[in-house]
Amino acid sequence: MRLFGRRADVPESESEGPIAGFWSWWAEARPELDAMVDADQADALAERITPAVAALHPSLVWEIAPGRTAKQALVVTAAGDAELRPLAHRWARAAPPADARWEFHPSRQANPEALELTLDVGGYDFDLDQLSLGLHVPRGTPRLDVVAYHPIFTLLDEDTRMEATLLALDWLLGEDDVARWIGEITPAAFPPIDAVAAAHLSAVVADLASGYQDEQWALLEGQTGSGAKLVATARFPLRPVDHPLLDQHIAIALPYEHATEDGLPAGPSLDSLRAFEDRLAETLAGLGGSALLAAHISAESRRVLHLYADPATDAAARAHDLAATWKEGTPQVNVTTDPAWSAVAPFLD
């Protein structure tokens, strides 16, 4: 068996590097930051916090928001950038315990008082209780398409309308649930015919989510680039936001000897593949949620299993050892860093 592909970039330990540097800075700067919060010195806070967050990554976004249990929360978020989401979550995992004043989050949290908020958007009052939404779930999808309307939208350009809508959805649902359940977003200059008040959004999303509480898999068919038949099985829905620390992609390619005329597994090879996947399931269970099988694809007498894992675990080594037990041809294991899950992009929901 051979190991191919570029070496996976194992994220730095949270006890060293920029993440540890941020929290060391935080411990030293906190008395000063607390005083700035008490004095409502927003500009001074920004001057102190912005460089510290930029040292983690220049594209991370931060804000101070009301806390769930603490007085306020420091949020450092990837703002929808799947490539940066694992970094934000590792930053939060290394945070000190929450106390009465501060808590820490890697994404914007739903604000229970969102409908009481008024924002300044383009010089106009954006009252969230005046936001209305047209909601539609396309058949067979686990997402809710949203058409958003607010009276000030007739006064704003398209980009500003979109920014206001995205911020409102984050505050109503929380950033992660927006990534999970919201599909196409359309800010509109006219109210949609079937509009409902924004207050109903969370209930509609909860109803949608209730249909996907149990593990589900989808069976798909297609063709390879050369025109050969392809059969894939993937988790449904499949979304990296549900597993933000699993940014290591492990592909196990297993050639099989017994195939149909279409190149799909048959007879003893099909039995062997099923037995291999049973052993793989036991191996992944031993990692306690730090790795999962996302999808597998069979075509042209080869099955490729796509795993995602936390690189802080030994998932890659376990996959290598398990692949070595395969008897039908030479297996291959490819380990890369893939925070956006681009290797399984056709199956993302």
N, C-alpha and C positions, 0 to 999 in steps of 0.2 A: 504494500500500500504506500502511496506517496501523499505528501502534503503539498498542495499547490495554492497559488494565489498569494497576494501580498500579506505580510504579517499583520495581524489585527493590532490596532493601536489600543492598548489597554489604558483606560482612563487613569489618571493620576490618583493616588490614594488621597482620600479626603483629609488625611492627617498631614499632608504636605502639598506644596505647590500653591497656585492661586486661591483655591478654596480655603485652605488653612490660613493663607495670608489675609484673606478677607476677614475671617473670624477673629484673627489676632488683632487686626485693625479695629474691628467692631468693639472688642473688649476694652481697648484703650480709648476709643473715641466716644463710647457710649455716654459718659457723664456730660460731655459737651453736646451730644446729639439730644439727650433728654432735655437739657436746658433750652435748646433751640425749639424743640417741640412745644415746651411749656410757654415760650415767648412768642409762638406762632411766627417763627422766622423761616418761612418757606424757602426763600432764596438762599439763605445761609446753609440750610439743610441740603439743598441741591448741590451747592458748591462742595460740600464735604462728601456726600454719598455718591454722586455721579462718577468721580474718578475711581472710587473703590469698586463700583460695579463694573466699570469699563475695564478694570484690570482683570476681571473674570473673563469677560468677552465684550468687545465694543458694541455688539448688536443686542445684548440683553437690555431689557427695559425694567425700570423699577418704579415703584410708587408706594406711598404710605396710605393705607386704607384703614377703615374701622376694623378692629379685630373681632374674632368670634367670642373669645373669652377675655383676651387682653384689651387694654385701652386702644391700642392700634397695632397694625400689622405692617411689617416690611415685606413687600411682594417683589421678588425678582423673577421675571418671567421671560420665556422665549418669545412671547407674543405671537404664537402660532407657527414659529419656525421649528419644524420637526428636528432639524439638525442640532438645535441648541437645547431642546427640551430635556435630554438627559443631564446636561450640565446644570440647568436650573434645579432639577430634582436632587442632584448630588449636593448642590449648595445647601438646599433646605435640609437634607438629611444630616448634614454636618453642623447644623445650627445648634446653639445652646437651647436648653429647655425653655419653653414659653413661661413668662411670668405675668404679673399683673399689668405691666406696661406694654411688653412687646411679645408678639408671636411672628412666625415667619412662614411664608408660603411661596411655592414655585410657580404659581399661576393665580390669576385674579379669582377671588372667591365671590360667590353670589352674595349680594347685599340685601338682607331682609328688609331694609328700609329704602330699597331702590325706587319704589313708586312715589316716595316723598321727596326725591331729589330733583333739583333744578340745576342744570349745567349751563355754562355759557358756551354756545356753539356759534362761531362766526359773528359774535356780538348779539345773538338772540338767545332768549330763554328757551332751553330745551327741557321741558317738564316731562318726566318719564310717564306720569299718569295720563298724559295726552297722546302717548304713542299707541297706535293701533297696528295690528298685524294680520295679514292674510296667511293662513297656515295650510300646507298641503303636503301629504306623504305620498310620493310617487309609488306606484304599485311595485312590491317586491324589494323595496329599499328600506334600510333602517334609519333613514334621515328625514328631517322635516324641512321642507323648503319654506322660506319666509319672505313675504313682501311687507316691508315696513313703511308706515306713513306717519308723519307728524306735521302739524300745521306750518311749522317753519321751513319744511323741506322745499316749499315753493320758492323760498328766498335764498336757498343755498345751492352751491354747485354740486355736481355729482360726487366728487371725491369727499367733500365735507359731509354730505348726507351719509355716505358709506361709513366714514369714520365714526359719526355719531351713532349709527345703527349698531356697529360692532361693539362700541363701548356699552351701549344700552343692553345688548344681549349678554355681554360678559357680566354685567351687574345683576341682571335678572336671573341668569342660570349659573354663572361661574364659567370661567374660561374653558375648563376641561370639558364640561358638558356641552358647551357650544361646539367644541371640536368633535365630540362623540356623536351628537344627535342633529346638529343643524347642517343642512345641505346648502342649496343655492340661496343666497341672500340678495334681495333686490330692494334698495330704497326707492320709494315711489313719490312722485309729486302729486299723486291723486290717491285717495283712499281706496283700497281694494274692495270689491263688492262684498266679499265674505269676511270682512275684517272683524277681529275681536280685540278687546282691550288687552294690553300687554300683561295685565295681571293674570290672565289665563294661560300664559305661555308655559310656566313650570308644570301645571297640571297636564297639559297636552303632551309635553315631553315625558313626564312620568308614565303616562299611559302608553306611549310608544315604547319606552324602555322596558316596560313590564313584559313585553312579548319576546325579550331577548335575555331573560335572566338565566336560562339554562344554556349549557354548551350546545352549540349547533355547528354543523358542517355543511358546506355546499359542494355539490359535485358539478364540475364544469367540463365541457368538451371543446376542443378546438384543433388547430393545426400548428405544427412547427413551421419554421421559416422555409423548410424544404418541402412542406406540404404533407408531412406524415401526420397521422392522427395523434392527438394529445388528449389525455384525461388528467384532470387536476382535482384534488380535494383540498379545500381550504376552510379554516375557521370562518364562521359567519355570525356576526360581523367581525372583521379583522381590522384592528386599528392600533397603531403604536401608542396613542395617547393612553390606552388602557394599561400599558406596560412600559412606562417611561425610562426605566433603568435597563431594559433589555435591548441594548444597542449593538450587541455583538451578533453578527450573522454567521451561522454555521450551516454550510450546505454539505450534505452527505449524498454522494452519487453512488448508486448501487446498480451495476450491470446485471441483467438476469438472462439465463440461458433458454428458458422456455417462454415463447411468445406467440401471440396470434399473428395472422398475416398482416395486421395493422401495427405490429410492434408492441402491443400491450402485453402485460404479464399474464401467464396462463399456467395451469396445472401446478407442478411442484414449485415453480418460481413464485407463483402467487401465494402459495402456502408459506414459503420461506420469507417473503416480504411481510406477510402478516405477523409471523413469529418475530421477525426483527423489530417491527413496530411495537409489539407487546413488550419486548425487552427495553426498547427506547422509552416507552411510557413509564416503566419502572425506574429507569435511570433518571428521567426528568422529575418524577415524583420525589426522588431522593434529594433534589435540589430545592424543594420547598417553595415553588413559585418563582424561582430565579431563572427559569428557562421554560420554553414551551415550543411545541411543534406548531408552526403557523400554517404550513401547507406542504403537500407533496405532489409531484408531477411525474407522470409516466408517459414515455414516448420513445420510440426507436430503441427498444430493448434496454431501457435504462430508467430507473426511478431516482429522482432527486428529492430529498427531504430537506425542507427549509426550517431551521431552528433559529430562535432568538434567545439570547441569554445575557445575563449580567456578567460582564467580563471579569468582575471581581471573584467569580466562582471558578471552579475547575470544569465547567460544562464542556469546553472545547476538548480538554484531555479525555473526558469520559466519552465524548462522541468519537474521538479517535480510537479509543480502546474498543468501543462497541463495533465500529466499522471494521476493525481488524478481524472480527469473527465471521464476516461475510464470506461465503464459500464459492459464489458464482462469479468469477471474474475478479478483477482488481478494483476495490472500492476507492473512492477519492473523497477527501475532506478539505473543504475550502473555508477558511476562517477570515472574516473581514469585519471592519467597523461599519455599521449601517444604521445610524439613528433614525433615518427617515423610512426604513424598511423598503428601500427602493428595489431590493431583489424580489419582493413579492408585490410590487406596485399594482399589477393587474388585478389583484385580489383584495386590495384595500377597499373598505366600505365607508 
